[in-house]
Amino acid sequence: MPSDTTERDSANATLSADTASIIDVAEYLLSKEGEMSTMKLQKLLYFCQGWNLAWTGHPLFDNEFEAWASGPVVRELFELHKNELSVSPGFFYEKLREQASADAASADPAPADTIGATRS
């Protein structure tokens, strides 16, 4: 029978190859726990990062935490949820979709007078 250490090392070998997106980890936590305060979510992400570093020696995600008065914060995530007291499952994916739509809408479309100008 394999020891706990051997099983853990085997699992770590497959998990440590890649890091996850902080958005995916946040959405996973929200899907398991439901709506929560943004402060609680930031702290849970901090603990997830710490546990993954302790068990695998590798970060779960590449984002850096900042020490704020209310606790550890990842600024990139904060920028998505600022002005929100709590978030629900799907919140971050929806925010990213909104940003992508806004970015696409702000891209310079071809001027209307040049469309079809090469046709005679």
MDAnalysis code that builds the backbone (N, CA, C; Angstrom):
import MDAnalysis as mda
import numpy as np

u = mda.Universe.empty(360, n_residues=120, atom_resindex=np.repeat(np.arange(120), 3), trajectory=True)
u.add_TopologyAttr("name", ["N", "CA", "C"] * 120)
u.add_TopologyAttr("resid", np.arange(1, 121))
u.add_TopologyAttr("resname", ["MET", "PRO", "SER", "ASP", "THR", "THR", "GLU", "ARG", "ASP", "SER", "ALA", "ASN", "ALA", "THR", "LEU", "SER", "ALA", "ASP", "THR", "ALA", "SER", "ILE", "ILE", "ASP", "VAL", "ALA", "GLU", "TYR", "LEU", "LEU", "SER", "LYS", "GLU", "GLY", "GLU", "MET", "SER", "THR", "MET", "LYS", "LEU", "GLN", "LYS", "LEU", "LEU", "TYR", "PHE", "CYS", "GLN", "GLY", "TRP", "ASN", "LEU", "ALA", "TRP", "THR", "GLY", "HIS", "PRO", "LEU", "PHE", "ASP", "ASN", "GLU", "PHE", "GLU", "ALA", "TRP", "ALA", "SER", "GLY", "PRO", "VAL", "VAL", "ARG", "GLU", "LEU", "PHE", "GLU", "LEU", "HIS", "LYS", "ASN", "GLU", "LEU", "SER", "VAL", "SER", "PRO", "GLY", "PHE", "PHE", "TYR", "GLU", "LYS", "LEU", "ARG", "GLU", "GLN", "ALA", "SER", "ALA", "ASP", "ALA", "ALA", "SER", "ALA", "ASP", "PRO", "ALA", "PRO", "ALA", "ASP", "THR", "ILE", "GLY", "ALA", "THR", "ARG", "SER"])
u.atoms.positions = np.array([
    [0.845, -1.163, 0.000],
    [0.000, 0.000, 0.000],
    [0.900, 1.239, 0.000],
    [0.655, 2.240, -0.917],
    [1.499, 3.421, -0.959],
    [1.260, 4.307, 0.256],
    [2.303, 4.982, 0.657],
    [2.177, 5.889, 1.805],
    [1.470, 7.164, 1.383],
    [0.998, 7.917, 2.380],
    [0.348, 9.197, 2.099],
    [1.291, 10.137, 1.374],
    [2.565, 10.110, 1.753],
    [3.561, 10.991, 1.139],
    [3.726, 10.659, -0.336],
    [3.775, 9.380, -0.677],
    [3.930, 8.966, -2.069],
    [2.722, 9.396, -2.893],
    [1.521, 9.210, -2.369],
    [0.310, 9.626, -3.075],
    [0.285, 11.131, -3.262],
    [0.659, 11.882, -2.233],
    [0.668, 13.328, -2.314],
    [1.704, 13.798, -3.332],
    [2.902, 13.193, -3.325],
    [3.942, 13.577, -4.268],
    [3.515, 13.292, -5.699],
    [2.829, 12.178, -5.913],
    [2.338, 11.825, -7.245],
    [1.295, 12.839, -7.713],
    [0.381, 13.202, -6.830],
    [-0.637, 14.196, -7.178],
    [-0.003, 15.549, -7.433],
    [0.985, 15.919, -6.639],
    [1.652, 17.211, -6.804],
    [2.379, 17.296, -8.129],
    [2.923, 16.189, -8.602],
    [3.653, 16.192, -9.861],
    [2.740, 16.594, -11.011],
    [1.473, 16.156, -10.953],
    [0.558, 16.512, -12.022],
    [-0.022, 17.901, -11.823],
    [-0.183, 18.343, -10.591],
    [-0.781, 19.642, -10.330],
    [0.193, 20.799, -10.486],
    [1.473, 20.565, -10.263],
    [2.414, 21.674, -10.248],
    [2.878, 22.109, -11.630],
    [2.477, 21.390, -12.667],
    [2.928, 21.710, -14.013],
    [2.389, 23.064, -14.479],
    [1.184, 23.414, -14.128],
    [0.566, 24.648, -14.580],
    [-0.043, 25.391, -13.404],
    [-0.173, 26.699, -13.583],
    [-0.888, 27.475, -12.577],
    [-2.286, 27.784, -13.115],
    [-3.185, 28.010, -12.204],
    [-4.559, 28.333, -12.565],
    [-4.713, 29.840, -12.695],
    [-5.811, 30.258, -13.250],
    [-6.180, 31.667, -13.286],
    [-6.831, 32.011, -11.954],
    [-6.519, 33.177, -11.407],
    [-7.153, 33.581, -10.147],
    [-8.663, 33.714, -10.326],
    [-9.099, 34.070, -11.519],
    [-10.533, 34.169, -11.799],
    [-11.173, 32.790, -11.682],
    [-10.507, 31.779, -12.242],
    [-11.039, 30.417, -12.158],
    [-11.102, 29.920, -10.717],
    [-10.078, 30.237, -9.926],
    [-10.067, 29.815, -8.520],
    [-11.174, 30.544, -7.757],
    [-11.320, 31.838, -8.004],
    [-12.383, 32.607, -7.340],
    [-13.755, 32.055, -7.709],
    [-13.965, 31.774, -8.983],
    [-15.252, 31.224, -9.418],
    [-15.495, 29.834, -8.838],
    [-14.432, 29.044, -8.706],
    [-14.579, 27.723, -8.086],
    [-15.044, 27.873, -6.640],
    [-14.395, 28.769, -5.886],
    [-14.788, 28.988, -4.492],
    [-16.230, 29.463, -4.403],
    [-16.616, 30.373, -5.284],
    [-17.990, 30.875, -5.280],
    [-18.989, 29.773, -5.640],
    [-18.604, 28.894, -6.561],
    [-19.516, 27.807, -6.940],
    [-19.718, 26.820, -5.795],
    [-18.707, 26.656, -4.947],
    [-18.809, 25.725, -3.824],
    [-19.479, 26.352, -2.608],
    [-19.216, 27.633, -2.362],
    [-19.692, 28.278, -1.141],
    [-20.846, 29.249, -1.352],
    [-21.106, 29.635, -2.594],
    [-22.173, 30.591, -2.871],
    [-21.715, 32.024, -2.661],
    [-22.674, 32.919, -2.639],
    [-22.381, 34.340, -2.494],
    [-21.576, 34.583, -1.221],
    [-20.584, 35.478, -1.326],
    [-19.776, 35.835, -0.158],
    [-19.255, 37.252, -0.321],
    [-18.789, 37.809, 0.787],
    [-18.232, 39.153, 0.729],
    [-16.928, 39.122, -0.066],
    [-16.618, 40.236, -0.682],
    [-15.378, 40.317, -1.460],
    [-14.161, 40.192, -0.551],
    [-14.284, 40.681, 0.674],
    [-13.182, 40.570, 1.637],
    [-12.927, 39.103, 1.994],
    [-13.994, 38.360, 2.215],
    [-13.855, 36.930, 2.529],
    [-13.230, 36.188, 1.348],
    [-13.675, 36.510, 0.142],
    [-13.138, 35.853, -1.042],
    [-11.639, 36.120, -1.175],
    [-11.223, 37.358, -0.990],
    [-9.793, 37.685, -1.093],
    [-8.995, 36.896, -0.050],
    [-9.513, 36.784, 1.150],
    [-8.801, 36.040, 2.202],
    [-8.757, 34.546, 1.905],
    [-9.848, 33.989, 1.386],
    [-9.837, 32.575, 1.017],
    [-8.825, 32.308, -0.097],
    [-8.729, 33.222, -1.046],
    [-7.738, 33.067, -2.114],
    [-6.320, 33.095, -1.555],
    [-6.105, 33.943, -0.558],
    [-4.795, 34.011, 0.108],
    [-4.468, 32.663, 0.759],
    [-5.445, 32.088, 1.451],
    [-5.228, 30.789, 2.095],
    [-5.014, 29.689, 1.055],
    [-5.754, 29.729, -0.047],
    [-5.564, 28.738, -1.113],
    [-4.139, 28.810, -1.667],
    [-3.677, 30.021, -1.882],
    [-2.311, 30.193, -2.396],
    [-1.293, 29.642, -1.397],
    [-1.491, 29.945, -0.130],
    [-0.575, 29.467, 0.907],
    [-0.563, 27.950, 1.014],
    [-1.744, 27.339, 0.992],
    [-1.812, 25.878, 1.070],
    [-1.132, 25.238, -0.133],
    [-1.390, 25.783, -1.323],
    [-0.781, 25.191, -2.509],
    [0.743, 25.328, -2.477],
    [1.224, 26.480, -2.022],
    [2.675, 26.668, -1.896],
    [3.264, 25.686, -0.889],
    [2.569, 25.490, 0.234],
    [3.064, 24.578, 1.268],
    [3.092, 23.129, 0.782],
    [2.055, 22.704, 0.065],
    [1.952, 21.309, -0.355],
    [2.757, 20.990, -1.610],
    [2.827, 21.924, -2.539],
    [3.478, 21.620, -3.816],
    [4.781, 22.376, -4.031],
    [4.956, 23.477, -3.307],
    [6.130, 24.318, -3.541],
    [5.938, 25.263, -4.718],
    [4.726, 25.255, -5.298],
    [4.427, 26.089, -6.456],
    [3.173, 26.920, -6.183],
    [3.104, 28.127, -6.750],
    [1.894, 28.930, -6.566],
    [0.710, 28.337, -7.322],
    [-0.475, 28.530, -6.794],
    [-1.705, 28.089, -7.453],
    [-2.015, 29.000, -8.634],
    [-1.753, 30.294, -8.453],
    [-1.939, 31.289, -9.512],
    [-0.788, 32.283, -9.431],
    [-0.588, 33.041, -10.500],
    [0.591, 33.901, -10.613],
    [0.429, 35.291, -10.005],
    [-0.740, 35.651, -9.555],
    [-0.984, 36.991, -9.022],
    [-0.308, 37.187, -7.675],
    [0.086, 38.431, -7.403],
    [0.728, 38.782, -6.134],
    [-0.289, 39.431, -5.201],
    [-0.190, 39.114, -3.931],
    [-1.032, 39.743, -2.915],
    [-0.361, 40.996, -2.403],
    [-1.187, 41.986, -2.081],
    [-0.727, 43.212, -1.448],
    [-1.286, 43.233, -0.031],
    [-0.524, 43.815, 0.885],
    [-0.974, 43.935, 2.274],
    [-1.784, 45.222, 2.415],
    [-3.091, 45.087, 2.533],
    [-3.979, 46.222, 2.737],
    [-4.442, 46.206, 4.187],
    [-5.016, 47.307, 4.638],
    [-5.467, 47.416, 6.027],
    [-6.493, 46.340, 6.378],
    [-7.335, 45.965, 5.411],
    [-8.383, 44.964, 5.672],
    [-7.920, 43.533, 5.405],
    [-6.682, 43.349, 4.979],
    [-6.168, 42.006, 4.730],
    [-5.531, 41.894, 3.355],
    [-5.120, 40.683, 2.972],
    [-4.449, 40.485, 1.687],
    [-5.405, 40.700, 0.516],
    [-4.900, 41.373, -0.530],
    [-5.718, 41.692, -1.700],
    [-4.895, 41.492, -2.971],
    [-5.495, 40.874, -3.962],
    [-4.920, 40.829, -5.309],
    [-5.566, 41.974, -6.074],
    [-4.743, 42.945, -6.463],
    [-5.267, 44.167, -7.090],
    [-6.067, 43.874, -8.360],
    [-5.609, 42.940, -9.201],
    [-6.316, 42.640, -10.450],
    [-7.744, 42.160, -10.176],
    [-7.916, 41.368, -9.144],
    [-9.249, 40.898, -8.780],
    [-10.065, 42.039, -8.169],
    [-9.411, 42.838, -7.338],
    [-10.093, 43.977, -6.721],
    [-10.662, 44.918, -7.792],
    [-9.892, 45.141, -8.855],
    [-10.353, 46.041, -9.914],
    [-11.645, 45.536, -10.553],
    [-11.854, 44.246, -10.548],
    [-13.087, 43.685, -11.101],
    [-14.264, 43.794, -10.134],
    [-14.002, 43.711, -8.822],
    [-15.120, 43.712, -7.868],
    [-15.224, 44.984, -7.033],
    [-14.415, 46.000, -7.321],
    [-14.520, 47.212, -6.500],
    [-15.939, 47.768, -6.582],
    [-16.369, 48.385, -5.524],
    [-17.721, 48.918, -5.340],
    [-18.766, 47.824, -5.093],
    [-18.343, 46.590, -4.961],
    [-19.252, 45.484, -4.644],
    [-18.934, 44.996, -3.230],
    [-19.950, 44.804, -2.413],
    [-19.739, 44.256, -1.075],
    [-19.678, 42.740, -1.094],
    [-20.429, 42.133, -2.019],
    [-20.412, 40.681, -2.134],
    [-20.487, 40.301, -3.605],
    [-20.090, 39.065, -3.876],
    [-20.128, 38.542, -5.242],
    [-20.746, 37.151, -5.221],
    [-21.335, 36.777, -6.337],
    [-22.001, 35.480, -6.489],
    [-21.308, 34.682, -7.591],
    [-21.584, 33.389, -7.663],
    [-21.017, 32.589, -8.747],
    [-21.343, 33.207, -10.108],
    [-20.356, 33.241, -10.987],
    [-20.524, 33.807, -12.320],
    [-20.170, 35.275, -12.416],
    [-19.986, 35.956, -11.281],
    [-19.727, 37.393, -11.277],
    [-18.498, 37.754, -12.108],
    [-17.388, 37.062, -11.878],
    [-16.140, 37.431, -12.543],
    [-16.155, 37.082, -14.022],
    [-16.761, 35.947, -14.371],
    [-16.862, 35.592, -15.786],
    [-17.711, 36.620, -16.527],
    [-18.789, 37.086, -15.893],
    [-19.641, 38.110, -16.504],
    [-18.873, 39.428, -16.668],
    [-18.107, 39.800, -15.654],
    [-17.308, 41.030, -15.742],
    [-16.314, 40.952, -16.900],
    [-15.681, 39.800, -17.055],
    [-14.718, 39.630, -18.150],
    [-15.414, 39.693, -19.505],
    [-16.622, 39.118, -19.606],
    [-17.388, 39.206, -20.858],
    [-17.746, 40.654, -21.168],
    [-18.158, 41.402, -20.142],
    [-18.491, 42.821, -20.332],
    [-17.279, 43.599, -20.805],
    [-16.126, 43.336, -20.200],
    [-14.902, 44.028, -20.609],
    [-14.534, 43.691, -22.043],
    [-14.665, 42.419, -22.414],
    [-14.337, 42.002, -23.782],
    [-15.279, 42.667, -24.784],
    [-16.567, 42.769, -24.444],
    [-17.531, 43.427, -25.325],
    [-17.221, 44.906, -25.464],
    [-16.875, 45.545, -24.362],
    [-16.531, 46.966, -24.397],
    [-15.267, 47.203, -25.221],
    [-14.294, 46.316, -25.073],
    [-13.058, 46.442, -25.843],
    [-13.328, 46.263, -27.333],
    [-14.180, 45.303, -27.675],
    [-14.509, 45.060, -29.082],
    [-15.266, 46.246, -29.669],
    [-16.163, 46.829, -28.880],
    [-16.950, 47.966, -29.358],
    [-16.086, 49.209, -29.546],
    [-15.019, 49.329, -28.763],
    [-14.174, 50.512, -28.865],
    [-13.091, 50.378, -29.932],
    [-12.956, 49.192, -30.531],
    [-11.978, 49.001, -31.606],
    [-12.429, 49.820, -32.804],
    [-11.474, 50.372, -33.539],
    [-11.802, 51.204, -34.697],
    [-12.357, 50.357, -35.836],
    [-13.631, 50.546, -36.178],
    [-14.175, 49.823, -37.327],
    [-13.691, 50.489, -38.618],
    [-13.804, 49.774, -39.709],
    [-13.411, 50.356, -40.994],
    [-14.350, 51.515, -41.310],
    [-13.825, 52.617, -41.794],
    [-14.699, 53.753, -42.157],
    [-15.746, 53.320, -43.174],
    [-16.956, 53.793, -43.025],
    [-18.072, 53.373, -43.869],
    [-17.850, 53.734, -45.322],
    [-17.156, 54.859, -45.610],
    [-16.991, 55.273, -46.989],
    [-15.952, 54.435, -47.746],
    [-15.164, 53.624, -47.057],
    [-14.182, 52.790, -47.745],
    [-14.679, 51.375, -47.962],
    [-15.747, 50.997, -47.299],
    [-16.285, 49.651, -47.487],
    [-16.873, 49.563, -48.889],
    [-16.389, 48.623, -49.666],
    [-16.874, 48.449, -51.017],
    [-16.330, 49.458, -52.011],
    [-15.378, 50.309, -51.609],
    [-14.833, 51.327, -52.491],
    [-14.054, 50.739, -53.656],
    [-13.570, 49.524, -53.498],
    [-12.789, 48.908, -54.581],
    [-13.677, 48.297, -55.639],
    [-14.949, 48.161, -55.365],
    [-15.871, 47.601, -56.360],
    [-16.294, 48.688, -57.335],
    [-16.524, 48.322, -58.530],
    [-16.981, 49.299, -59.545],
    [-18.347, 48.968, -60.024],
])
